[in-house]
Amino acid sequence: MLRWVALALALGAPVALIVVFIGQRLLWVAVLSVVLLGAAVLAARTALRPDRSAWELPVVDVPDVRRPFVVMNPRSGGGKVARFDLRQRAEALGAEVALLDQPHTDVQQLARDALARGADLLGVAGGDGTQALVAQVAAEQDVPFLVISAGTRNHFALDLGLDREDPSRCLDALRDGVEARIDLGEINGRPFVNNASFGAYAEIVDNPAYRDDKRGTTLDAMPELLTGRRGAYLVADVAGLVVDSPQAILISNNPYETSDFAGAGRRARLDRGTLGVIAVRVNSARQAIGLLNGAHRRGFLQTEAREVQVSSDELSIPVGIDGESVHLSTPVRCTVRPAALRIRLPRHRPGVRPPSGTLDWAALWALAVGRRPAAGGLAAVGALPPVRSGTSVPPADRA
């Protein structure tokens, strides 16, 4: 009953206000106020938008490759390899193509064998997990790497500014390409191009029922994960800053944007030589919703580091690496290899959307009521108690 009353009040209050304005013949004041507010927000975001050099990946001209080798997964993205004739188009450009038509194929060995035969470029048309494995071989041998956006979500391709609607356009890099140097993440020696997640998301994805019923599995697991009755106890050491028992940790190859926490899915740069770190600890559904709608950032920590170590009271924990669930022995060590990967890009591509300026409404409200806003750095992105400086706490010391 209380929720229904609250809903009626939330819907009725603005309607009643409009009726009062109309009765007083002041509707134009309300309309003008809304227009001015929208213009003010647009102007603020435009003014706060970072300079082009802060988000545009620097590239150099390079000669065409002679013997490219491309791995293609015909099952990725609902069959994009066949739908866009990627194999035929790549072969027409002189590429050797290997189809992953058998389960459990060692893609890294395929890549190494191709290099031994004289390949001078490695490419992947498939998911981000497969791309990360081949990218590790390309980084080890310092040969260019080609991303073809034939996966389902193509997060890596998104942050490279590639065409996610037509993956065949990525093949233009074989004949009219440019090259950039980007970073590569590593977790216990395994590469990742996007992120590694610990805690709630990793526990949910690890459930075998997740693939068949993502929403139902998530809703069933969330109450116990939020209250700590399920999932491994985690301790994260972020370059000396130790965070106890967060419910979720996201370690990314370069930081994600902070302007929209709920929709955080873009990285402005992939060559900053640092890991992005997001840790979340909430005690109720209200706090969780507050994080999503930006009402407050208590229980939310966002920072950067070159190395992160995650410990647990379990011998091994589930980790989501570029969307794939694996179990890793603890402690788990995440590092970044700056400028490790030579990425080959088509000269003409959609490009990366410029990051929007960030409006800190909490700081604005603090100023409006005469309070001093939080200082910069970690305090500006929220408190995640308990946090303390020092070395990582071994699992045996769990209280």
C-alpha positions in Angstrom: 0.0 0.0 0.0 2.8 2.4 0.9 4.4 1.9 -2.6 1.1 2.5 -4.4 0.6 5.7 -2.4 4.2 6.8 -3.2 3.6 6.0 -6.9 0.4 8.0 -6.9 2.1 11.0 -5.2 5.1 10.8 -7.6 2.8 10.9 -10.7 0.2 13.2 -9.2 2.5 16.0 -7.9 3.8 17.2 -11.3 0.3 16.9 -12.9 -1.2 19.0 -10.0 1.6 21.5 -10.5 0.9 21.8 -14.2 -2.8 22.3 -13.4 -2.0 25.1 -11.0 0.3 26.8 -13.5 -2.5 26.6 -16.2 -5.0 28.0 -13.7 -2.7 31.0 -13.0 -1.9 31.4 -16.7 1.7 30.7 -16.0 2.2 27.6 -18.1 4.7 29.5 -20.3 6.9 30.1 -17.3 7.1 26.3 -16.6 7.8 25.6 -20.3 10.5 28.3 -20.5 12.1 27.0 -17.3 12.4 23.5 -18.7 13.8 24.9 -22.0 16.4 27.0 -20.1 17.3 24.1 -17.9 17.9 21.9 -20.9 20.0 24.5 -22.6 22.1 25.0 -19.4 22.8 21.3 -19.1 23.7 21.0 -22.8 26.0 24.0 -22.4 27.7 22.6 -19.3 28.3 19.2 -20.9 29.7 20.9 -24.0 32.0 23.1 -21.9 33.2 20.1 -19.8 33.8 17.8 -22.8 37.5 16.7 -22.9 39.8 17.9 -25.6 40.1 15.8 -28.7 43.6 14.7 -27.7 42.2 13.1 -24.5 40.1 10.5 -26.4 41.4 10.2 -30.0 43.8 7.2 -30.4 46.9 8.4 -32.3 47.7 6.3 -35.4 50.4 6.1 -38.0 50.4 5.1 -41.7 51.8 1.6 -42.4 52.4 -0.5 -45.6 49.9 -3.2 -46.6 50.5 -6.6 -45.1 51.5 -9.5 -47.4 50.5 -12.7 -45.6 47.6 -12.0 -43.2 46.2 -14.9 -41.1 42.6 -14.6 -39.8 40.8 -16.9 -37.3 37.0 -16.9 -37.8 34.4 -18.4 -35.5 31.3 -19.2 -37.7 29.1 -19.4 -34.5 29.9 -15.9 -33.2 27.3 -13.2 -33.3 24.6 -15.5 -34.6 26.5 -16.5 -37.7 28.0 -13.1 -38.8 30.9 -14.8 -40.6 28.6 -16.4 -43.1 26.0 -13.6 -43.2 28.6 -11.0 -44.3 30.7 -13.4 -46.4 33.8 -12.7 -44.2 35.8 -15.7 -45.3 35.4 -15.1 -49.0 36.1 -11.4 -48.6 39.2 -12.0 -46.5 40.6 -14.6 -48.9 40.0 -12.2 -51.8 42.3 -9.8 -50.0 45.0 -12.4 -49.7 44.3 -13.7 -46.2 44.7 -17.2 -45.0 41.5 -18.1 -43.0 41.1 -20.8 -40.4 37.5 -21.6 -39.3 36.9 -22.6 -35.7 34.4 -25.3 -36.7 35.6 -27.7 -34.0 35.1 -27.2 -30.3 38.0 -26.6 -28.0 40.4 -25.6 -30.7 43.7 -24.1 -29.5 43.5 -20.7 -31.2 46.8 -19.6 -29.8 48.6 -22.6 -31.4 46.8 -21.9 -34.7 48.2 -18.3 -34.5 51.8 -19.5 -33.7 51.7 -22.0 -36.5 50.6 -19.3 -38.9 53.5 -17.0 -37.8 55.9 -19.9 -38.3 54.7 -20.2 -41.9 55.4 -16.5 -42.5 52.2 -14.7 -41.5 52.7 -10.9 -40.9 49.3 -10.1 -39.3 47.0 -12.0 -37.0 43.3 -11.3 -37.0 40.1 -12.6 -35.4 36.5 -12.6 -36.4 34.8 -13.7 -33.2 34.1 -12.9 -29.6 36.3 -10.7 -27.3 37.5 -13.8 -25.4 38.9 -15.3 -28.6 40.4 -12.0 -29.7 42.2 -11.7 -26.4 43.9 -15.1 -26.8 45.2 -14.3 -30.3 46.1 -10.8 -29.3 48.5 -12.2 -26.7 50.3 -14.1 -29.4 50.5 -11.0 -31.6 51.9 -9.0 -28.7 54.5 -11.6 -27.9 55.7 -11.6 -31.5 55.1 -7.9 -32.1 53.0 -8.4 -35.2 49.9 -6.3 -36.0 46.5 -7.5 -34.8 43.2 -7.1 -36.7 39.8 -7.0 -34.9 36.8 -8.0 -37.0 33.5 -7.2 -35.2 31.8 -10.5 -35.7 31.0 -11.2 -32.1 27.7 -10.5 -30.2 28.4 -7.3 -28.4 31.8 -6.4 -29.7 32.9 -4.2 -26.8 36.5 -4.2 -27.9 35.6 -3.1 -31.4 33.4 -0.4 -29.9 36.3 1.2 -28.1 38.5 0.9 -31.2 35.9 2.9 -33.2 35.2 0.0 -35.6 31.9 -0.6 -37.5 29.9 -3.0 -35.4 27.0 -3.2 -37.9 29.0 -4.3 -40.9 32.1 -6.4 -39.8 33.3 -6.7 -43.4 34.4 -3.0 -43.2 37.0 -4.0 -40.7 38.8 -6.0 -43.5 39.6 -2.7 -45.2 42.5 -2.5 -42.8 44.3 -5.2 -44.9 44.6 -2.8 -47.9 44.2 0.7 -46.5 45.0 0.6 -42.9 46.7 2.6 -40.1 48.2 1.3 -36.9 48.1 2.2 -33.2 49.7 0.9 -30.1 47.3 -0.1 -27.3 47.6 -1.8 -23.9 46.8 -5.4 -23.0 45.5 -6.6 -19.6 46.7 -9.8 -17.9 45.1 -11.7 -15.1 47.2 -14.6 -13.7 49.1 -14.6 -17.0 45.9 -14.8 -19.1 45.2 -11.9 -21.4 42.1 -9.7 -21.5 41.2 -6.8 -23.8 38.1 -5.5 -22.0 37.8 -6.4 -18.3 37.8 -9.0 -15.6 34.9 -9.1 -13.1 34.8 -10.5 -9.6 32.0 -11.0 -7.2 28.3 -10.7 -8.1 28.5 -10.7 -11.9 31.1 -13.5 -12.0 29.0 -15.6 -9.6 25.9 -15.2 -11.7 27.7 -15.9 -15.0 29.3 -19.0 -13.5 25.8 -20.5 -13.0 25.1 -23.0 -15.8 21.5 -21.8 -15.9 22.6 -18.3 -16.9 23.0 -18.9 -20.6 19.4 -20.1 -20.9 17.7 -17.7 -18.6 19.9 -14.6 -17.9 17.2 -12.4 -16.3 15.7 -15.2 -14.1 19.1 -16.4 -12.9 20.2 -12.8 -12.1 17.0 -12.0 -10.1 17.3 -15.3 -8.2 20.9 -14.7 -7.2 21.0 -11.0 -6.5 19.3 -11.0 -3.0 21.8 -13.4 -1.5 24.7 -11.8 -3.3 23.7 -8.3 -2.0 23.3 -9.5 1.6 26.6 -11.5 1.6 24.9 -14.9 2.1 26.4 -16.2 -1.2 29.6 -15.7 -3.0 33.3 -15.7 -2.0 34.6 -13.2 0.5 37.0 -10.8 -1.4 39.8 -8.4 -0.5 41.2 -6.2 -3.2 44.6 -4.6 -2.9 44.7 -1.7 -5.4 48.3 -0.5 -5.4 48.4 -0.4 -1.5 44.8 0.7 -1.0 43.0 -2.3 0.5 39.2 -2.7 0.1 37.5 -5.3 2.3 34.5 -7.4 1.2 33.2 -5.6 -1.9 30.3 -7.4 -3.6 31.6 -6.6 -7.1 35.0 -5.6 -8.5 35.6 -4.7 -12.2 39.2 -4.5 -13.4 39.4 -3.0 -16.9 42.1 -2.6 -19.5 42.1 1.2 -19.2 39.4 3.0 -17.2 35.7 3.3 -18.2 33.9 6.6 -18.4 32.4 7.9 -15.2 29.6 10.1 -16.6 27.0 7.3 -16.6 27.7 4.5 -14.0 24.6 2.5 -15.1 25.6 2.5 -18.7 29.4 2.4 -18.2 30.6 0.6 -21.2 33.0 2.9 -23.1 36.7 3.6 -22.6 37.9 6.9 -24.1 41.5 5.6 -24.6 43.2 2.2 -24.7 46.7 3.4 -24.4 47.0 5.1 -21.0 49.0 2.2 -19.5 46.7 1.7 -16.5 43.9 -0.5 -15.2 40.5 0.9 -14.4 39.1 -0.3 -11.0 35.5 -0.2 -9.9 34.4 -1.7 -6.6 30.9 -1.7 -5.2 29.5 -2.5 -1.8 25.9 -2.0 -1.0 23.8 -3.1 1.9 20.3 -2.7 0.5 18.3 -2.5 -2.7 18.0 1.2 -2.0 21.7 1.7 -2.1 22.0 -0.3 -5.3 19.3 1.8 -7.0 21.1 5.0 -5.7 24.2 3.9 -7.6 22.4 3.3 -10.8 20.5 6.5 -10.9 23.4 8.6 -9.6 21.6 9.8 -6.5 24.7 9.0 -4.4 28.0 7.2 -4.7 28.3 5.8 -1.2 29.5 2.2 -1.5 31.1 3.0 -4.9 34.8 3.3 -5.5 36.4 4.2 -8.9 40.2 4.6 -9.4 43.2 3.5 -11.5 46.2 1.4 -10.8 49.0 -0.5 -12.6 48.4 -3.6 -10.5 45.5 -5.1 -8.5 45.5 -8.2 -6.4 42.3 -9.9 -5.3 42.4 -12.4 -2.4 39.7 -14.6 -1.0 39.0 -17.2 1.7 38.4 -19.6 -1.2 41.2 -21.5 -3.0 39.7 -20.6 -6.3 37.0 -18.1 -7.4 34.9 -17.5 -10.5 36.1 -14.6 -12.7 34.4 -13.3 -15.7 37.1 -12.5 -18.3 35.9 -10.7 -21.4 32.5 -12.2 -20.8 33.6 -15.8 -20.3 33.5 -17.5 -16.9 36.6 -19.2 -15.6 37.9 -20.3 -12.2 41.3 -18.9 -11.0 43.4 -19.8 -8.1 43.7 -17.1 -5.4 45.3 -14.7 -5.0 44.5 -13.3 -8.5 46.9 -10.8 -9.9 45.8 -8.3 -12.6 48.4 -6.2 -14.4 48.6 -4.1 -17.6 51.2 -4.3 -20.4 51.4 -0.7 -21.8 51.6 -0.4 -25.6 52.0 -4.1 -25.9 49.7 -4.6 -28.9 50.0 -3.2 -32.4 46.4 -2.8 -33.6 45.6 -2.5 -37.3 42.6 -0.3 -38.1 40.9 0.7 -41.3 41.7 4.2 -42.3 38.0 5.1 -42.7 35.9 3.9 -39.7 33.1 5.3 -37.5 35.5 6.3 -34.8 35.0 6.6 -31.0 32.2 8.7 -29.6 33.7 11.7 -27.7 33.2 11.2 -23.9 30.6 13.6 -22.5 31.3 16.1 -19.8 30.5 14.9 -16.3 28.1 16.9 -14.1 28.5 16.1 -10.5 25.0 16.8 -9.2 26.0 15.9 -5.6 28.8 18.5 -5.6 26.4 21.1 -7.2 23.8 20.4 -4.5 26.4 20.7 -1.7 27.4 24.1 -3.1 23.7 25.2 -3.3 23.1 24.5 0.3 26.3 26.0 1.5 28.3 22.8 2.1 31.8 22.2 0.9 31.8 19.5 -1.8 34.1 16.5 -1.5 37.7 16.9 -2.6 39.1 15.4 -5.8 40.6 12.0 -6.1 39.1 8.9 -4.4 36.7 11.0 -2.2 35.1 12.4 -5.3 34.0 9.0 -6.6 32.6 7.7 -3.4 33.4 6.0 -0.1 33.5 2.3 0.1 33.9 1.4 3.8 35.9 -0.2 5.1 38.9 1.0 3.2 42.4 1.3 4.6 46.0 1.7 3.3 48.4 -1.1 3.7 49.2 -4.5 2.4 46.6 -7.1 1.4 44.9 -9.0 4.2 45.4 -12.8 3.9 42.1 -14.8 3.8 42.9 -16.4 7.2 42.6 -13.0 8.9 38.9 -12.6 7.9 37.0 -11.3 10.8 
